[in-house]
C-alpha cells in the first residue's frame, strides 16, 4: 500500500509541474500538489514497514 501511495504522489507532483508551466488546469493542479504532499508525508511518517 505504501508503494502505491508513493507512486501516486510522484505522479501527482509531475502533473502539478506540467500544469504549473502550462497554465491550463487552473486551481485543480494545486489541489493535486497538496494531495501529493500529504501522500509523501504519510509515507515518511509510517516509514518502511516490512510485512
FIKOLZA-1660 file (N, C-alpha, C; in steps of 0.1 Angstrom, whole numbers, plus 5000, padded with zeros to 4 digits):
% residues 51
   i   px   py   pz ch aa at
   1 5008 4988 5000  A  X  N
   1 5000 5000 5000  A  X CA
   1 5009 5013 5000  A  X  C
   2 5020 5012 5007  A  X  N
   2 5028 5024 5008  A  X CA
   2 5035 5027 4995  A  X  C
   3 5039 5017 4987  A  X  N
   3 5045 5019 4974  A  X CA
   3 5035 5025 4965  A  X  C
   4 5023 5021 4966  A  X  N
   4 5012 5027 4957  A  X CA
   4 5011 5042 4960  A  X  C
   5 5010 5045 4973  A  X  N
   5 5009 5059 4977  A  X CA
   5 5021 5068 4972  A  X  C
   6 5033 5062 4973  A  X  N
   6 5045 5069 4969  A  X CA
   6 5044 5071 4954  A  X  C
   7 5040 5061 4946  A  X  N
   7 5039 5063 4931  A  X CA
   7 5028 5073 4928  A  X  C
   8 5017 5073 4934  A  X  N
   8 5006 5082 4932  A  X CA
   8 5011 5096 4935  A  X  C
   9 5019 5098 4946  A  X  N
   9 5024 5111 4950  A  X CA
   9 5034 5116 4939  A  X  C
  10 5042 5108 4934  A  X  N
  10 5052 5112 4924  A  X CA
  10 5044 5116 4911  A  X  C
  11 5034 5108 4907  A  X  N
  11 5026 5111 4895  A  X CA
  11 5019 5125 4897  A  X  C
  12 5014 5127 4909  A  X  N
  12 5007 5140 4911  A  X CA
  12 5016 5152 4911  A  X  C
  13 5028 5150 4916  A  X  N
  13 5038 5161 4915  A  X CA
  13 5042 5164 4901  A  X  C
  14 5043 5153 4893  A  X  N
  14 5046 5155 4878  A  X CA
  14 5035 5162 4872  A  X  C
  15 5022 5158 4874  A  X  N
  15 5011 5165 4869  A  X CA
  15 5010 5180 4873  A  X  C
  16 5014 5182 4886  A  X  N
  16 5014 5196 4891  A  X CA
  16 5024 5204 4883  A  X  C
  17 5036 5199 4881  A  X  N
  17 5047 5206 4874  A  X CA
  17 5043 5209 4860  A  X  C
  18 5037 5200 4853  A  X  N
  18 5032 5202 4839  A  X CA
  18 5021 5212 4839  A  X  C
  19 5012 5212 4848  A  X  N
  19 5001 5221 4848  A  X CA
  19 5005 5235 4852  A  X  C
  20 5015 5236 4861  A  X  N
  20 5020 5249 4866  A  X CA
  20 5027 5256 4854  A  X  C
  21 5034 5249 4846  A  X  N
  21 5041 5256 4835  A  X CA
  21 5031 5257 4823  A  X  C
  22 5021 5250 4822  A  X  N
  22 5012 5251 4810  A  X CA
  22 5000 5260 4813  A  X  C
  23 4997 5263 4826  A  X  N
  23 4986 5272 4829  A  X CA
  23 4973 5268 4823  A  X  C
  24 4970 5255 4822  A  X  N
  24 4958 5251 4816  A  X CA
  24 4947 5246 4825  A  X  C
  25 4952 5240 4836  A  X  N
  25 4942 5233 4845  A  X CA
  25 4938 5242 4857  A  X  C
  26 4943 5253 4858  A  X  N
  26 4939 5263 4869  A  X CA
  26 4942 5258 4883  A  X  C
  27 4933 5259 4892  A  X  N
  27 4935 5256 4906  A  X CA
  27 4935 5241 4909  A  X  C
  28 4930 5233 4901  A  X  N
  28 4930 5219 4904  A  X CA
  28 4944 5213 4905  A  X  C
  29 4953 5219 4898  A  X  N
  29 4967 5214 4898  A  X CA
  29 4973 5216 4912  A  X  C
  30 4969 5227 4919  A  X  N
  30 4974 5229 4932  A  X CA
  30 4968 5220 4942  A  X  C
  31 4956 5216 4940  A  X  N
  31 4949 5206 4948  A  X CA
  31 4957 5192 4947  A  X  C
  32 4961 5189 4934  A  X  N
  32 4969 5177 4932  A  X CA
  32 4982 5178 4939  A  X  C
  33 4988 5189 4940  A  X  N
  33 5001 5191 4947  A  X CA
  33 4999 5188 4962  A  X  C
  34 4988 5194 4967  A  X  N
  34 4986 5192 4982  A  X CA
  34 4984 5177 4984  A  X  C
  35 4976 5170 4976  A  X  N
  35 4974 5156 4978  A  X CA
  35 4987 5148 4977  A  X  C
  36 4995 5152 4968  A  X  N
  36 5008 5145 4967  A  X CA
  36 5017 5147 4979  A  X  C
  37 5017 5159 4984  A  X  N
  37 5025 5162 4996  A  X CA
  37 5020 5154 5008  A  X  C
  38 5006 5154 5009  A  X  N
  38 5000 5146 5020  A  X CA
  38 5004 5131 5019  A  X  C
  39 5004 5126 5007  A  X  N
  39 5008 5112 5005  A  X CA
  39 5022 5109 5008  A  X  C
  40 5031 5119 5005  A  X  N
  40 5045 5117 5008  A  X CA
  40 5047 5118 5023  A  X  C
  41 5040 5127 5030  A  X  N
  41 5041 5129 5044  A  X CA
  41 5037 5116 5051  A  X  C
  42 5026 5110 5047  A  X  N
  42 5021 5098 5052  A  X CA
  42 5031 5087 5051  A  X  C
  43 5038 5086 5039  A  X  N
  43 5048 5076 5036  A  X CA
  43 5060 5078 5046  A  X  C
  44 5064 5091 5048  A  X  N
  44 5075 5093 5056  A  X CA
  44 5072 5090 5071  A  X  C
  45 5060 5094 5075  A  X  N
  45 5056 5092 5089  A  X CA
  45 5055 5077 5092  A  X  C
  46 5049 5069 5083  A  X  N
  46 5048 5055 5085  A  X CA
  46 5061 5048 5084  A  X  C
  47 5070 5053 5076  A  X  N
  47 5083 5046 5074  A  X CA
  47 5082 5034 5066  A  X  C
  48 5093 5027 5064  A  X  N
  48 5093 5014 5057  A  X CA
  48 5090 5003 5067  A  X  C
  49 5078 4997 5066  A  X  N
  49 5074 4986 5074  A  X CA
  49 5076 4973 5066  A  X  C
  50 5083 4964 5071  A  X  N
  50 5084 4951 5064  A  X CA
  50 5073 4942 5068  A  X  C
  51 5065 4938 5058  A  X  N
  51 5054 4929 5061  A  X CA
  51 5057 4915 5059  A  X  C
% end
